[in-house]
Amino acid sequence: MPPSLGQLQSLRSLDIEGFGQLDSIGMEFYKNRDNDSLCIAPFPSLEFLKFCNMPCLEVWHSFDSYAFPQLKKLQLQNCPLLKGDLPNHLPALERLDITGCQRFVSPLSGVLEIHTLVSPLSSMKLQKGLKNYLAIPSNHLPKSLARLRIDNCSKVEFPKQQQHQYDLVELVIENSCDSLTSFSLELFPKLELLQIRKCASMESLSMSLSQHTALHRLVISKCPNFVSFPGEGLAMPNLAYFVVMKCYKLKSLPCHMNVLLPSLEFLNIYGCPGIQAFPEGGLPPNLKKLYVGGCDMQLSSLSCHRWETLRPSLS
């Protein structure tokens, strides 16, 4: 009998697509059924693994031993019935892409050794039309995780009040996390980029910290039920880029922006008809670029500021 895929010692890349009737991946993926013992770990050299366009796949049985010791990139795409679980031990994993897997709810208990998940946002540049699909559906984020994008995963339960903080530096949530109504900034003290887009349940940001010193870029876009920022304002001394777009129920910008956002250079307020005035005290002193559109904004408070209009770059 020929060896199973898992016993091909030199295999480095495996791309499996379009098995329309396959409903499970079992032990035969790792070893032959008549082989009771393994002389090597399954997939000893595999660095890239992809499952794509498998509409009936429901279960991927993980292997008890240390399979995939060299796996660096794992992609699961368009497997709408897949429920989990991931392999038990992925010590070399650098990137995990999951998209079009609406039922995937694995807690990722075996991926705790990931140090960085590289997403297309790692350059910190939000480019129009850029397609990103990194998603980690998980109730418990690995503490060492650095970059995370959750995209089109409506059932993801996002961390709320927990005992420890996370070391994420970039976080993008798009059209996901239907149960998330308030985002707690205090859970992510090292966060440098936060983007929340198309989250219909999202209502507010909360922050119990005296200030958030790490955040540089903040985008809240197309969240129709977003109504408020923290009542005491956003104390973010290093925030340089701030966008609020198409948040139709939002009635006011963060208070004390002129004092609490001293480093702000870019401000984009678009499609927020409930905002009728700038906060008392005016705008941040170092503002260089300002765009205001689709709002009943009174512009009298801008008379003492130098600014240039900038068309919104985010759709």
C-alpha positions as CSV (number, residue, x, y, z in Angstrom):
1,M,0.0,0.0,0.0
2,P,1.4,3.4,-0.9
3,P,2.1,5.8,2.0
4,S,-0.5,8.3,3.1
5,L,0.0,12.0,2.5
6,G,1.2,12.4,6.0
7,Q,4.0,10.0,5.5
8,L,5.5,11.8,2.5
9,Q,8.7,13.1,4.2
10,S,9.7,15.6,1.5
11,L,6.2,17.2,1.0
12,R,6.4,20.9,1.6
13,S,3.2,22.3,0.1
14,L,-0.3,20.7,0.0
15,D,-3.2,22.4,-1.7
16,I,-6.5,20.4,-1.6
17,E,-9.5,22.0,-3.5
18,G,-12.9,21.2,-4.8
19,F,-13.7,17.9,-3.2
20,G,-17.4,18.5,-3.3
21,Q,-18.5,15.3,-1.5
22,L,-15.9,15.0,1.2
23,D,-17.4,15.4,4.6
24,S,-14.5,14.6,7.0
25,I,-10.7,14.3,7.2
26,G,-9.7,11.4,9.4
27,M,-6.7,9.3,10.4
28,E,-6.0,8.1,6.9
29,F,-4.9,11.7,6.1
30,Y,-2.0,11.2,8.6
31,K,-1.2,7.4,8.3
32,N,-2.3,4.2,6.6
33,R,-5.1,2.4,8.3
34,D,-3.1,-0.8,8.7
35,N,-0.2,1.0,10.3
36,D,-0.5,1.0,14.1
37,S,2.6,2.9,14.8
38,L,4.4,5.8,13.2
39,C,8.2,6.0,12.8
40,I,8.0,9.7,11.9
41,A,5.6,12.6,12.8
42,P,3.0,13.1,10.1
43,F,3.8,15.8,7.5
44,P,7.4,16.3,8.9
45,S,8.4,18.8,6.2
46,L,5.1,20.5,5.3
47,E,5.2,24.3,5.4
48,F,2.0,25.3,3.5
49,L,-1.5,23.6,3.8
50,K,-4.7,24.7,2.2
51,F,-8.2,23.4,2.1
52,C,-10.5,25.3,-0.3
53,N,-14.0,25.0,-1.8
54,M,-15.1,22.0,0.1
55,P,-18.8,22.6,0.7
56,C,-19.5,19.3,2.6
57,L,-16.5,19.2,4.8
58,E,-17.7,19.2,8.4
59,V,-14.9,17.7,10.5
60,W,-11.2,17.8,10.5
61,H,-9.9,15.3,13.1
62,S,-6.8,16.5,14.7
63,F,-3.9,14.1,15.4
64,D,-2.8,13.3,18.9
65,S,1.0,13.4,18.2
66,Y,3.1,16.2,16.9
67,A,2.0,16.4,13.3
68,F,2.9,19.4,11.2
69,P,6.1,20.4,13.1
70,Q,7.2,22.7,10.2
71,L,3.8,24.1,9.1
72,K,4.1,27.9,8.6
73,K,0.9,28.8,6.8
74,L,-2.6,27.3,7.0
75,Q,-5.5,28.4,4.8
76,L,-9.1,27.3,5.2
77,Q,-11.3,28.9,2.5
78,N,-14.9,28.4,1.6
79,C,-15.6,25.4,3.8
80,P,-19.0,26.6,5.2
81,L,-19.8,23.5,7.2
82,L,-16.4,23.1,8.9
83,K,-16.7,23.2,12.7
84,G,-13.1,22.6,13.8
85,D,-10.8,21.4,15.3
86,L,-7.4,22.6,14.4
87,P,-4.4,20.3,14.9
88,N,-3.2,20.0,18.4
89,H,0.3,21.4,18.0
90,L,1.5,24.0,15.5
91,P,4.8,25.3,16.8
92,A,6.0,26.9,13.6
93,L,2.7,28.5,12.4
94,E,3.2,32.1,11.3
95,R,0.0,32.8,9.4
96,L,-3.6,31.5,9.6
97,D,-6.2,32.5,7.0
98,I,-9.8,31.4,7.5
99,T,-12.5,32.8,5.3
100,G,-15.9,31.6,4.2
101,C,-16.1,29.1,7.1
102,Q,-19.1,30.5,8.9
103,R,-19.5,27.6,11.4
104,F,-15.8,27.4,12.4
105,V,-15.7,28.0,16.2
106,S,-12.5,26.3,17.3
107,P,-11.0,27.7,20.5
108,L,-7.5,27.4,19.1
109,S,-6.3,25.8,22.3
110,G,-3.4,24.2,20.4
111,V,-2.0,27.3,18.8
112,L,-0.7,29.0,21.8
113,E,2.9,29.1,20.5
114,I,2.1,31.5,17.7
115,H,4.2,34.7,18.1
116,T,2.9,36.6,15.1
117,L,0.1,36.2,12.6
118,V,1.2,38.2,9.6
119,S,-1.8,39.9,7.9
120,P,-1.8,42.3,4.9
121,L,-2.1,45.1,7.4
122,S,1.3,44.5,8.9
123,S,2.7,47.5,6.9
124,M,0.2,49.7,8.8
125,K,-1.2,51.1,5.5
126,L,-4.9,50.8,4.8
127,Q,-5.0,50.6,1.0
128,K,-8.3,51.0,-0.9
129,G,-9.4,47.8,-2.5
130,L,-7.0,45.6,-0.5
131,K,-8.6,42.2,0.1
132,N,-7.7,40.8,3.6
133,Y,-9.2,37.7,5.0
134,L,-7.3,36.7,8.1
135,A,-9.8,35.6,10.7
136,I,-9.4,33.9,14.1
137,P,-12.7,32.7,15.4
138,S,-11.9,32.2,19.0
139,N,-13.2,32.8,22.5
140,H,-9.6,33.0,23.9
141,L,-6.9,34.8,22.0
142,P,-3.3,33.6,22.4
143,K,-1.6,36.2,24.5
144,S,1.4,36.3,22.1
145,L,-0.8,37.1,19.1
146,A,0.4,40.4,17.5
147,R,-1.9,41.0,14.4
148,L,-5.4,39.9,14.0
149,R,-8.2,40.4,11.4
150,I,-11.7,39.0,11.9
151,D,-13.6,39.2,8.6
152,N,-17.1,37.9,7.8
153,C,-17.3,35.7,10.9
154,S,-20.6,36.6,12.5
155,K,-20.5,34.0,15.3
156,V,-17.2,34.9,16.7
157,E,-17.4,35.6,20.4
158,F,-14.9,38.4,21.1
159,P,-13.2,38.7,24.5
160,K,-15.0,41.0,26.9
161,Q,-14.2,41.2,30.6
162,Q,-11.3,38.8,31.4
163,Q,-8.5,38.6,33.9
164,H,-5.6,39.3,31.6
165,Q,-4.7,41.7,28.8
166,Y,-3.6,40.9,25.3
167,D,-0.5,42.0,23.4
168,L,-2.2,42.7,20.0
169,V,-0.7,45.6,18.1
170,E,-3.1,45.5,15.1
171,L,-6.8,44.6,15.1
172,V,-9.3,44.7,12.3
173,I,-12.9,43.6,12.9
174,E,-15.1,43.7,9.7
175,N,-18.7,42.4,9.3
176,S,-18.2,40.1,12.3
177,C,-18.8,39.6,16.0
178,D,-22.6,40.0,16.0
179,S,-22.6,39.7,19.8
180,L,-20.1,42.5,20.3
181,T,-21.8,45.7,21.4
182,S,-19.0,47.5,23.2
183,F,-15.2,47.3,22.5
184,S,-13.1,47.5,25.7
185,L,-9.8,49.2,24.9
186,E,-8.4,48.3,28.3
187,L,-8.0,44.7,27.2
188,F,-5.5,45.8,24.5
189,P,-3.0,48.3,26.1
190,K,-0.4,47.7,23.3
191,L,-2.8,48.2,20.4
192,E,-1.5,50.6,17.7
193,L,-4.1,50.1,15.1
194,L,-7.8,49.5,15.6
195,Q,-10.3,49.3,12.7
196,I,-14.0,48.4,13.2
197,R,-16.1,48.2,10.1
198,K,-19.6,47.0,9.2
199,C,-20.3,45.7,12.6
200,A,-24.1,46.3,13.0
201,S,-24.2,45.5,16.7
202,M,-21.3,47.7,17.7
203,E,-22.6,50.6,19.9
204,S,-19.6,52.1,21.8
205,L,-16.0,52.1,22.8
206,S,-15.1,51.8,26.5
207,M,-11.9,52.7,28.3
208,S,-11.3,52.4,32.0
209,L,-7.6,53.2,31.6
210,S,-6.5,56.8,32.5
211,Q,-5.0,56.9,28.9
212,H,-4.1,54.7,26.0
213,T,-0.6,55.6,25.0
214,A,-0.1,53.0,22.2
215,L,-2.9,53.7,19.7
216,H,-1.8,55.5,16.6
217,R,-4.7,54.8,14.2
218,L,-8.4,54.5,14.9
219,V,-11.2,53.8,12.3
220,I,-14.9,53.3,13.1
221,S,-16.7,52.9,9.8
222,K,-20.2,51.7,8.7
223,C,-21.4,50.8,12.1
224,P,-25.0,52.0,11.9
225,N,-25.7,51.6,15.7
226,F,-22.6,53.1,17.0
227,V,-23.7,55.9,19.4
228,S,-20.9,56.9,21.7
229,F,-17.2,57.2,22.7
230,P,-16.2,57.1,26.4
231,G,-17.9,59.8,28.3
232,E,-14.6,61.2,29.6
233,G,-13.2,61.4,26.1
234,L,-10.4,59.5,24.3
235,A,-7.2,60.1,26.2
236,M,-4.8,59.0,23.5
237,P,-1.7,61.2,23.4
238,N,-0.2,59.4,20.4
239,L,-3.2,59.0,18.2
240,A,-2.4,60.5,14.8
241,Y,-5.1,59.1,12.5
242,F,-8.8,59.2,13.3
243,V,-11.7,58.2,11.0
244,V,-15.4,58.1,11.8
245,M,-17.6,57.2,8.8
246,K,-21.3,56.4,8.3
247,C,-22.1,56.0,11.9
248,Y,-25.6,57.4,11.6
249,K,-26.6,57.4,15.2
250,L,-23.5,59.0,16.5
251,K,-24.3,62.5,17.8
252,S,-21.0,63.8,19.1
253,L,-17.2,63.4,18.7
254,P,-15.1,62.6,21.7
255,C,-15.0,65.4,24.2
256,H,-11.9,67.4,25.0
257,M,-10.2,66.5,21.7
258,N,-8.1,69.7,21.9
259,V,-6.4,68.4,25.1
260,L,-6.7,64.6,24.9
261,L,-5.5,64.2,21.3
262,P,-2.4,66.4,21.1
263,S,-0.8,64.3,18.3
264,L,-3.8,64.1,16.0
265,E,-2.9,65.1,12.4
266,F,-5.6,63.4,10.3
267,L,-9.3,63.6,11.0
268,N,-12.1,62.3,8.7
269,I,-15.7,62.7,9.7
270,Y,-18.1,61.5,7.0
271,G,-21.7,60.4,6.8
272,C,-22.6,61.1,10.5
273,P,-25.6,63.4,10.2
274,G,-26.2,63.3,14.0
275,I,-23.0,65.3,14.6
276,Q,-23.9,68.9,14.5
277,A,-20.9,70.6,16.3
278,F,-17.3,70.1,17.2
279,P,-16.5,69.4,20.8
280,E,-16.2,72.3,23.2
281,G,-12.6,73.7,23.1
282,G,-12.3,73.0,19.3
283,L,-10.0,70.7,17.4
284,P,-6.6,69.3,18.3
285,P,-3.8,71.8,17.9
286,N,-1.6,69.8,15.5
287,L,-4.3,68.8,13.0
288,K,-3.0,69.0,9.5
289,K,-5.7,67.3,7.4
290,L,-9.5,67.4,8.0
291,Y,-12.4,66.2,5.9
292,V,-16.0,66.8,7.0
293,G,-18.9,65.5,4.8
294,G,-22.4,64.3,5.1
295,C,-22.8,66.0,8.5
296,D,-24.8,69.0,9.7
297,M,-21.6,70.4,11.1
298,Q,-21.2,74.0,12.2
299,L,-17.9,75.2,10.8
300,S,-17.5,78.3,12.8
301,S,-15.2,76.7,15.3
302,L,-12.7,76.0,12.5
303,S,-11.9,79.6,11.8
304,C,-8.8,79.6,13.9
305,H,-7.4,76.4,12.4
306,R,-5.3,75.7,9.4
307,W,-6.6,72.7,7.6
308,E,-6.9,71.1,4.1
309,T,-9.8,69.0,2.9
310,L,-9.1,65.4,2.1
311,R,-11.5,63.1,0.3
312,P,-12.3,60.0,2.3
313,S,-10.1,57.1,1.3
314,L,-12.1,54.4,3.0
315,S,-15.1,52.9,1.3
